[in-house]
Amino acid sequence: MKKLIDKLFQHQVLDKIEAKQLLVDMTNGMANHSQLATILTIYNMRTITLDELIGFRDALLDLSVKINLSEYKTMDVCGTGGDGKNTFNISTLSALVIAASGVPIAKHGNYGISSVSGSSNVLEQLGVKFTKDESLLKKQLDKTGICFLHAPLFHPALKILAPIRKELGTKTFLNLLGPLVNPAYPKAQYTGVFNIELARLYQYLLQKENTKFSIVHSLDGYDEITLTANAKHITHFGETILEAEHFGYNSLQAIELFGGDTVEEAASIFYKIISGEGTDAQNKVVFANSAIALQTYYNHLSIEECLAKSKEALLSLKAKTIMNKLINLS
């Protein structure tokens, strides 16, 4: 452990095996509080390499609670977080809209670390109770088309790092791993990242996997499509720039996407949107993200068809019905 920390202090990078060992050691009590905080801080001060990302990813998956949802051919809709923008819970709303459009969703999520309310915060506030019971998760998928995988239940090894992450109050390299360590091993992935460098790392990693994927990043710093600026969109098929006009919309202002100052306020905003009472701007952002995710899963559909499916799922209250069923089942 000390050898690896010394290597980091000397501004050296780790290979895949070293990175994997470092994270295993960090989670099994071989490092003290100060060492753990130091390692997390080091990776906030420099860019993580592809080998380090892969090593950390492999460590977390090896240490995770195992479940098998392969029969459902699920999709995950998950952002890295860490953009510091405090938007409403766009990816969680989109996940419910996509599920209501017929795509099986195994959403991986957590409490907010650097934001007011993560996906786990808002769903818990609305009444969802988290589980790692595979039979119950399958029942949720059968009855609603979506299940929620609360990260702390599936990655108990990270419990030792939770208070330190909270004290730091900022994103760490662990935020980068969230969309990559879904224990359901989804067959499709819609992932938002908070900068271009990370988008490139995800591209190199995901294109080697047997999954459909879309990586999005708004060029003004958001880890999702926000229509406040152009967004980079990366898939197996290449890269494009998505403008608001791609969806038939005008650009939005950041203030229109505000997510609230408390968990309670964030949940209230979430509930209004899923109840068909969202603002025009809020709805358009959900439609845009949902449409690109749907197109990722169903490559043959046009953006117009995917937008139509998204609008119908939200405005007909299908997504709300699914959420209520999920609450009842949990």
C-alpha positions in Angstrom: 0.0 0.0 0.0 2.7 2.5 1.0 4.6 1.7 -2.2 1.6 2.6 -4.3 1.0 5.8 -2.4 4.6 6.8 -2.8 4.3 6.2 -6.5 1.4 8.5 -6.6 3.3 11.2 -4.6 6.0 11.0 -7.3 3.5 11.9 -10.0 3.6 8.5 -11.5 0.6 6.6 -12.9 -0.5 3.1 -12.0 -1.0 0.2 -14.3 -4.3 -1.8 -14.3 -3.1 -4.3 -11.7 -1.7 -1.7 -9.4 -4.9 0.4 -9.6 -7.0 -2.6 -8.8 -4.8 -3.5 -5.9 -4.9 0.1 -4.6 -8.7 0.2 -4.5 -8.8 -3.3 -2.8 -6.4 -2.1 -0.2 -8.3 1.1 0.3 -11.5 -0.8 1.1 -10.1 -3.5 3.3 -8.7 -1.4 6.1 -5.1 -1.3 5.0 -5.1 2.6 4.8 -5.8 5.1 7.5 -8.2 8.0 7.3 -5.5 10.5 6.2 -4.1 8.1 3.6 -7.6 7.6 2.1 -8.3 11.3 2.0 -4.9 11.9 0.3 -5.5 9.3 -2.4 -8.9 10.7 -3.2 -7.4 14.2 -3.3 -4.5 13.2 -5.6 -7.0 12.0 -8.2 -8.8 15.3 -7.9 -5.6 17.1 -8.9 -4.8 15.1 -12.0 -6.5 13.2 -14.8 -7.1 9.5 -14.2 -5.6 7.3 -16.9 -7.5 4.6 -18.9 -5.5 1.8 -17.2 -6.3 3.2 -13.8 -10.0 3.6 -14.6 -10.1 0.0 -15.8 -8.2 -1.3 -12.7 -10.6 0.6 -10.3 -13.6 -0.6 -12.3 -12.5 -4.2 -12.1 -11.8 -4.0 -8.4 -15.3 -2.6 -7.6 -17.0 -5.2 -9.8 -15.0 -8.0 -8.1 -16.0 -6.7 -4.7 -19.6 -6.1 -5.5 -22.7 -8.1 -4.5 -23.5 -10.4 -7.4 -27.0 -10.4 -9.1 -28.1 -11.9 -12.4 -30.6 -9.9 -14.5 -29.2 -11.0 -17.8 -32.5 -12.4 -19.1 -34.0 -8.9 -19.1 -31.3 -7.3 -21.4 -31.4 -4.2 -19.3 -30.2 -0.7 -19.9 -28.7 1.7 -17.4 -29.3 5.5 -17.5 -26.7 7.0 -15.2 -24.5 10.1 -15.1 -21.2 10.5 -13.3 -22.5 13.5 -11.3 -19.8 15.9 -10.1 -20.7 18.7 -12.6 -21.7 21.0 -9.7 -24.6 22.4 -11.6 -27.5 21.3 -9.3 -30.0 20.5 -12.0 -33.2 18.6 -11.2 -32.8 14.8 -11.4 -32.8 14.5 -15.2 -31.4 11.0 -15.5 -33.8 9.5 -13.0 -36.8 11.0 -14.7 -35.5 9.9 -18.0 -35.0 6.3 -16.7 -38.7 6.1 -15.8 -39.7 7.6 -19.1 -37.6 5.1 -21.0 -39.0 2.2 -18.9 -42.5 3.5 -19.7 -41.5 3.4 -23.4 -40.7 -0.4 -23.2 -37.0 -0.6 -22.4 -36.1 -2.7 -19.3 -34.1 -0.4 -17.0 -31.7 -1.4 -14.2 -30.7 2.0 -12.9 -27.6 2.3 -10.8 -27.6 5.3 -8.5 -26.5 6.8 -5.2 -27.0 9.6 -2.7 -25.6 13.0 -3.8 -22.1 13.7 -2.8 -21.3 17.0 -4.5 -24.9 17.9 -5.3 -28.0 18.5 -3.1 -29.9 15.4 -4.3 -28.7 12.3 -6.1 -31.1 9.7 -7.6 -31.2 7.7 -4.3 -32.1 10.8 -2.3 -35.1 11.7 -4.5 -36.4 8.2 -4.9 -36.1 7.5 -1.2 -37.9 10.8 -0.4 -40.7 9.7 -2.7 -41.1 6.3 -0.9 -38.9 3.8 -2.8 -37.2 1.4 -0.5 -34.0 -0.1 -1.7 -33.2 -3.8 -1.9 -30.4 -6.1 -3.1 -32.8 -9.1 -3.2 -32.5 -10.5 -6.7 -36.0 -12.0 -6.7 -37.6 -8.7 -5.7 -35.6 -6.8 -8.3 -36.8 -9.3 -10.9 -40.3 -8.8 -9.7 -39.9 -5.1 -10.1 -38.7 -5.5 -13.7 -41.6 -7.9 -14.5 -44.2 -5.6 -13.1 -42.8 -2.1 -13.9 -40.0 -2.5 -16.4 -37.5 -0.9 -14.0 -35.5 -1.6 -10.9 -33.2 0.6 -8.9 -29.8 -0.6 -7.7 -28.8 1.6 -4.8 -25.0 1.6 -5.0 -24.2 1.2 -1.3 -26.1 -2.0 -1.1 -24.1 -3.5 -4.0 -20.8 -2.0 -3.2 -20.4 -2.4 0.6 -16.7 -2.3 0.3 -17.0 1.5 -0.3 -18.6 2.0 3.1 -15.3 2.8 4.6 -14.8 5.7 2.2 -18.3 7.2 2.5 -17.6 9.5 5.4 -14.4 10.8 3.8 -16.2 11.5 0.5 -18.9 13.4 2.4 -16.3 15.4 4.4 -14.5 16.3 1.2 -17.9 17.4 -0.3 -16.6 17.2 -3.9 -16.4 14.7 -6.7 -13.7 12.0 -6.4 -12.5 9.4 -8.8 -15.2 7.1 -7.4 -17.8 9.4 -9.1 -16.1 8.4 -12.4 -16.8 4.8 -11.7 -20.6 4.9 -11.0 -21.8 4.2 -14.5 -19.2 1.5 -15.1 -19.9 -0.7 -12.0 -23.6 -1.5 -12.4 -23.8 -5.0 -10.9 -26.5 -6.0 -13.4 -23.9 -5.7 -16.2 -26.5 -4.0 -18.5 -26.5 -4.7 -22.2 -27.0 -1.0 -23.1 -25.8 2.2 -21.4 -26.7 5.8 -21.6 -24.1 7.7 -19.7 -23.5 11.4 -19.0 -20.0 12.6 -18.1 -18.8 16.0 -16.8 -15.9 16.6 -19.1 -14.6 15.7 -22.5 -11.5 14.0 -21.2 -13.6 11.5 -19.3 -15.9 11.1 -22.3 -12.8 9.9 -24.2 -11.9 7.4 -21.5 -15.4 6.0 -21.4 -15.3 5.7 -25.2 -12.1 3.7 -25.2 -13.4 1.4 -22.5 -17.0 0.9 -23.7 -16.2 0.3 -27.3 -14.3 -2.8 -26.1 -17.4 -4.1 -24.3 -20.3 -6.1 -25.8 -22.8 -3.3 -25.1 -24.7 -0.6 -26.9 -23.7 2.8 -25.5 -24.2 6.5 -25.7 -21.9 9.0 -23.9 -23.1 12.6 -23.7 -21.6 15.8 -22.3 -22.9 19.3 -22.6 -20.1 21.5 -23.7 -20.9 24.0 -20.9 -20.1 21.4 -18.3 -23.2 19.3 -17.6 -23.1 15.5 -17.4 -26.3 15.2 -19.5 -28.0 16.9 -22.4 -29.4 20.2 -21.1 -30.1 22.2 -24.2 -28.2 25.1 -22.6 -25.3 24.5 -25.1 -24.3 22.0 -27.7 -23.6 18.4 -26.5 -21.0 15.9 -27.5 -22.6 12.6 -28.3 -20.3 9.5 -28.7 -21.5 6.0 -29.7 -20.1 2.9 -31.4 -20.9 4.6 -34.7 -18.9 7.7 -34.1 -19.2 11.2 -32.7 -21.7 14.0 -33.3 -22.6 17.4 -31.9 -26.2 17.7 -30.7 -27.7 21.1 -30.9 -31.1 22.0 -29.5 -32.4 22.2 -33.0 -31.6 18.5 -33.4 -34.7 17.9 -31.2 -36.7 20.8 -32.8 -36.1 23.0 -29.7 -34.6 26.4 -28.9 -31.8 26.7 -26.4 -32.6 26.9 -22.7 -31.2 28.9 -19.8 -29.4 27.2 -16.9 -31.8 28.7 -14.3 -34.7 26.8 -16.0 -33.1 23.5 -14.8 -32.6 24.4 -11.2 -33.0 21.3 -8.9 -33.8 22.8 -5.6 -31.8 23.7 -2.4 -32.9 20.7 -0.4 -33.8 17.0 -0.9 -37.4 17.8 -0.2 -37.5 20.6 -2.8 -35.7 18.3 -5.3 -38.3 15.6 -4.7 -41.2 18.1 -5.1 -39.8 19.3 -8.5 -39.3 15.7 -9.6 -42.9 14.8 -8.6 -44.4 17.7 -10.5 -42.5 16.8 -13.6 -43.4 13.1 -13.5 -47.1 14.1 -12.8 -47.2 16.0 -16.1 -46.9 19.4 -14.5 -43.3 20.2 -15.4 -42.3 23.4 -17.2 -41.8 23.4 -20.9 -38.0 23.6 -20.3 -38.0 20.7 -17.8 -40.0 18.5 -20.1 -37.9 19.2 -23.2 -34.7 18.2 -21.3 -36.3 15.0 -20.2 -37.5 14.3 -23.7 -34.1 15.0 -25.3 -32.2 12.7 -22.9 -34.9 10.0 -23.1 -35.0 10.1 -26.9 -31.2 9.7 -27.3 -31.3 6.8 -24.8 -34.1 5.1 -26.7 -32.3 5.5 -29.9 -29.3 3.9 -28.3 -31.3 0.8 -27.4 -33.4 0.8 -30.6 -30.9 1.9 -33.3 -33.5 1.7 -36.1 -35.7 4.4 -34.6 -35.5 8.0 -35.8 -35.1 10.8 -33.3 -38.6 12.0 -34.1 -40.0 8.5 -33.2 -38.0 8.5 -30.0 -39.1 11.9 -29.0 -42.8 10.9 -29.7 -42.4 7.8 -27.4 -40.8 9.9 -24.7 -43.5 12.6 -24.8 -46.3 9.9 -24.7 -44.6 8.1 -21.8 -44.4 11.3 -19.6 -47.4 13.2 -20.6 -49.8 10.3 -20.5 -48.5 9.6 -17.0 -47.3 6.1 -17.8 -44.0 7.0 -16.2 -45.7 8.1 -13.1 -47.8 4.9 -13.0 -44.5 2.9 -13.2 -43.0 4.9 -10.4 -46.0 4.4 -8.1 -45.9 0.6 -8.8 -42.2 0.6 -8.0 -42.9 2.4 -4.7 -45.6 -0.1 -3.8 -43.5 -3.2 -4.8 -40.6 -1.9 -2.7 
